[in-house]
């Protein structure tokens, strides 16, 4: 890991971009977030002098009518006081849950604890009127492991817990809470879809031809979708292209796929921006640009 990439407190993203307004000049950075969540990162890259290329590796879709009716029925139970704790696994889960809640004509119960794993989710909850004292969120490690380590979730025997999430996902929290004596119910409130393979493959080939300096990858699932889109030549190009990842689990997935140009950053968009600026402001970037150019040409 390059010195300075992941050290010290991460500044606010806007301040980071202002302080280094040309740090990404001439750099083409691919943003792989779902399209509706990518605006802030794309704007920050542009503000730092770079070119942000939106290439979503996941799209978010509402559940079908049958599953939506099930979600509404669960929310009515929530409003009736059937649960002691609700976990919303992502900002997408928050958006879909509160959209469904609005259809009931009621508001979130004022005293109901809500567990989330990131600052973005905390902000999304408070913006929707959830009291800060009811939000359970790790202060350092922003993942399931960090949440499970919190003192408030150690003694949960007899609790009734609702987990609202996308289809699939990790079972770690549900399994751990059950082992601690809680009753856990999981409900799907949105779907994550891979990009259309043929269209995405053609667009990715066109991007390689015009040059890619870096990818930002914010989910392990998205990284797997990217890898599946590439042929052998594309995977060789990926070996020499920096992959900026804000979580160790994504870095581990990249290593599992045999990739080596992995750039860990601090969490969130601010962490990604700090990492991009630190890398491309350096006199000697931590990858071979000559190798990258050769790879792009073949």
N, C-alpha and C positions, 0 to 999 in steps of 0.2 A: 504494500500500500504506500502510495506516495505521501511523503511528509506534508502535512498541511491540509490534506484532503478531508480528513475526518477528525480534526482536532479542534478543541475550543468550542465555544458556544456558537451555534448557527445563527446568523443575523436574519432578520425578517427578509423575505424574498425581494420585496420592492427595494429595500435599502441596499441589498446585495447587488441588485442590477444597477442601481444608480451609481454606486461606488465604482463599478467596473463597466461603464457604459459601452465600451468597445472590446471587452474581454473575449467575446465570442465572434468578433468580426471575421467574416469569411467562413465561419463554421456552419455546417448544415447538420442540425440535430433532429433526429426522428423522435417524435413524441408518440408513445403507444397507448396512452390512456384511452378509455372510452371517450368518444367525441364530446359528450356533454360535460365531461369533467376535465377537459384539456385546456380550456381557455386561459386560465391563470398561468400555467407553465409555458404555454406558447407565447403569451404576452411578455413574460419575464425573459425568455430567450431572445425575443425580438428587441426588448429594451437593452439587452446586453450586447447588441450588435450582431447577433446570430440570425440564422434562418431556421425557423421552426417548421418542420414538416409533419403534419398530422397523419398518422398511420395507425388507426385503432386496431389493437389485437384482440379486443373484446367489445361486445356491444351488450347493452343492458335492455332486457325486455320484460314487460309486466307479465304476471302469471295469467293463465287462461281463465275463462269464466268460472269453471268449477273450482279451481284452486283459489280464485279471488273470493268466492263465496265462503270457502273454508277459512280464509284469512279473516274475513269480516266476522265470522262466528267466533273465532279465537279472540278477536279484539273485543267483542261483546263480553266474553268471559273475563278478559283482562279488566275491563271497565267495572265488572261486577266484583272485582277483588279476589279472583281465583289464583293470582300469581303473587309471589313474594319478591321476585326479581325477574327483569326482562333483559336479555342481551340482544343488542342490535349490532350485527357483525361488521357493518360497513356503512358509509354514507348512503350507498344505494339502498340498503335495508331501511335506513331512517327515512329516506325520501318515499319509498314505496309504502312503508307502514303508516306514515303520517298522512299520506294521500288517501289511503284506505280509511284511516281514522276520521278524516274530514267527512267521509260519507255517512258516518254514524251520527254526525251532528254534535259530538261530544269532544271534550278536550282530554289531554293526557292526565291521569290521576296525579295530583300534586305531590303525594308522598311515596309514589312507587319508585323504587330504585331501578336505575337503568345502567347496564354495564356496556362500555364500548372500549375500543383499543387504540384510539388515535385522537390527536388534537382536532383534526378536521371534523371528526364525529362529535366531539364535545361541543364545538362551535355550532354544528348543525342542530344539536339538541337544544342548546340555550336559545338559539334563534327561533325555535319552535315552542318556547315557553317552559321547557323543563328546568326545574330549579337546579342550580349548580350543586347544592348539597345532596341532591339525589343522584348525581352522576358518579359512577364508579369507573375510573380509568387509570391505567398505570402512568406513573410520572416519568418513567425512563424507557423501559422496553415496551414498545408499542405493538404487542402481538398477544396471542392467546397465552403464551407462557408468562408474559409479564402480568397479564390480568389474573391468572391463576395464582400468582405469587403474592397478590395483595392480601393484607391481613383480614380485610372485611369479607373475603371469600373462603376463609379457612374453615369456619364452623357453620356449615350450611345444612346440617342434618335436619330433615323434615321440611326444608324449603321446597316450594313449588316454583320451578324456573322455566321460563319460556325463552327459547332462542329463535329469533327471526333472522333468516339468512337467504342467500341465493341457493340454487339447486346444487347439490353436492356439498363441497367444502370440507374442511377439517372437522373431525369428530373429537378433537382433543378436549375442548371445554366441556362438552356434554358428557364424555366419558369420565373426566376427572371429577365433575360435580356429582355424578351418580355414585362414584366411588366414595365421595365424602358424605353420602347419605341424602342427597337431594333427589327429588323427582323432576326429571327434565323432559320437556316436550319441545321438539324442533318443528318449525313451520317454514316452508318455502314462500318467500314473498316477492321474488324476482328470479329471472333466468339470465345466465351469462352465455352468450353465443360466440362461437369462433367466427372470424371473417369468412366471407365467401372465398373459397380456396383459389378458384381460377382467376377471379378478378384481382384478388390480393397478390397472387403470384406475379401477374403481369405488371401490376403497379410497382411491386418491389424490384423487379428486374429493371424497370425504367429508372427507379431511384438509384440503383447501383450504378447505372450507366452515367448518371449526372453527378454522382458522388455523395457519399454519406460519411460524415465525420464521427458521429456517435449515435447510439440509441439510448433512450431512457426507458427502463423497463420496471414497471411498478407491480407486476404480479408474476408468480411462477407459471400460472396457467397461460398468461399471454406469451411468456418466453417460449413455452412449449409449442404454442401455435406458430410463433415466428420460425422456430427451428423446423417445424413440419412443412412450412412453405418453401424451404430452400432446397435446391439440389446440391450436389457435392461441391460445385464451384461456389455457390452462394454460401455454403457453410465454411469454405476456406476464407472467403471474404470476411465472414463474421469473426473468424479467429483474429483478425488484425484490426477490428473496429471496436473501440471502447464501448463497453456496456455499463452504463451508470445505473446502479441498483440501490434502492434505499433500505433494503432489508437483507439480513444474512441468509434468510431462507431462499431468496431469489438468487443470491450469489451461489449458494450450495447447488441449486438446480442447474445453474450455468456450468458449474464444474462437473456435475453429473453428465451433462451433455457433451463434455469434452472441450468446453470453451475456456479460454485463458485470459482474455483481455477484459477482466472484470474490475470495475471501479466502484467499490462500496462507498456510499455516502451516508450522511445523516438522514433522518426520516423526512418524508414529505417533499413537497415541491421546493421548499426552501433548502432542504438538504441536497436535493438534486442540483439546484442552481449553484450552491456553494461548491459542490464537487466539480461541476462543469467549468466554472470560472477558475478554480484552483488548478485544474488540469491544463486548460488551454491558455492560461496566463503564464504557465511555467516555461522556462527557457528550453527545457528538454522534456517534452511530453512523455508519459510512461508507456509508450508504445511506439512502434516503428512506422512513421508516416511514409517512408520510402516503401516499406513492405506493403502498407495499405494501398499505395498508388499502384504498385505492381499487381497486387491482387485484384484491384478494381479493373485493371486493363485486360485481364484474362478471364 
